[in-house]
Structures are given as structure tokens and as C-alpha cells.
């Protein structure tokens, strides 16, 4: 079974920083794109940032210049460095990855359980 486990969420004041991590584990053959999404109360889940296996990145306009996504392919881990946090960044942040596992030998979409980020004003 493939699992994505996030860590690093918490409570921070506006202007502060947090770093999220997401580690994939299990019988993993390969990982293509990895990314972060977030869902605020009463809102739909939205893309925050993605990164390909080759390191190409994509960001939501709302986080450009403040957030940085990176990955360590050797550790099957993706990170999200969040700086200059704003109250509107408050949400549950979810890790996502396209993974070929040794169980299915197909690419499948996996999600983590989510980690809460709360930014106080």
C-alpha cells in the first residue's frame, strides 16, 4: 500500500513561515508529478503548487513569490516552504502525487490525509 504522510502544519502569525513535508512510502516504482493543494472552510480544494520529476514547477497566482515547492527524489519527499504567510492562507493542505506502485504497475493518484495551517492576523 502506498501512503503519503504530511507534516509541518501549525499555527503561525501573519508574516511568518512554515515548511510542509510529504513523504511517500510503500512499494513505489516511480513518482511523476507531486504537488500541494489546500482547502479552506466552505471552499473547494485548490491547487497551490506542483513539481514534476524533472523539477519544473507551477504555482497558483496567490502564492507566487511567497511559496516554494521542492522535492527530494531519493527520499520520495516533496516540500512546501511558505513565507510571508497571510490569514487567507489558512486551510488544510493536502499532498498529492502520481505514483506507479509495485501493487498495480499503473500510475495512480494518491492523496495525503492533510495538515492544518492556521495564520493569525
Protein Blocks (a to p, Z undefined) as FASTA:
>chain_A
ZZdddehiacddehiacddddddedjdfbdcddddddddehiacddfbdcdfkopacddf
klgokaccdddfklopacdddehiafklgccdddddddddfklopacddddebiaddddZ
Z
